[in-house]
Amino acid sequence: MNLSNKQLLLIGILASIIVGVGEYLLHFLPAGPGGEISMLESVPLDRASKGHFLVVFGAPLYFAGYYGLKNIFKKTSPLLARLLFIAGVLSFSIGGLWVSSRYFAAFVLQRSKGTPDYDYYFQSYEDHYQILVWVLRLTVVVVSVLYVTLILKNKQGLPKWLAIFNPIILLAIVISSLVWFKPLGNHIAPIAMNVTHFIFFGLILSQLNKLSTR
């Protein structure tokens, strides 16, 4: 069975919901997120355990969304479309590794707090897993540059204003909500990448639907 590009984007949106719920269970704190590692000292482990399984099983579904984008833009530039797919898969492969580490890190940090081993575990996690977040953000920049280029050159009739709503800009807006509206930011910033892709895939899908009704 061949899935249409719209169906592939819907799977990407489903990924953002499943992983978003899972990451919310892993990361949400009523007072707002603290440090990206130190926040794990306060998350309830029972709740985080449920979130762990959602993110592990949901993250690979993001690949379908990016495969849909590759198909959509291959008419514009087969090379750039393939690079966009590769960068998207790389982003969520790295992101999946990082987010799958969060429950175990919370467990170890909470159990070792106040012991001589705590600083060692904290630093080890920062050096080997937290650094992946910065690699993820760098690959999202690459995704965004490729996406903007493809939208501005697109031969599918997609509006060029979609270029404004690229992943890195959306991600910055979502994270900055901690500054401009913290009551909202406390809820969406801990799941920023998922909110970003819910909007990102959703906007493209809505424009494809408009094109198909013309």
Secondary structure, DSSP 8 states (H G I E B T S, - for coil): ----HHHHHHHHHHHHHHHHHHHHHHH--TT---STTGGGGTS-HHHHHHHHHHHHHHGGGHHHHHHHHHHHHTTT-HHHHHHHHHHHHHHHHHHHHHHHTHHHHHHHHHHHTTSTTHHHHHHHHIIIIIHHHHHHHHHHHHHHHHHHHHHHH-SS---GGGGGG-HHHHHHHHHHHHHH-HHHHHHHGGGHHHHHHHHHHHHHHHHHHHHHT-
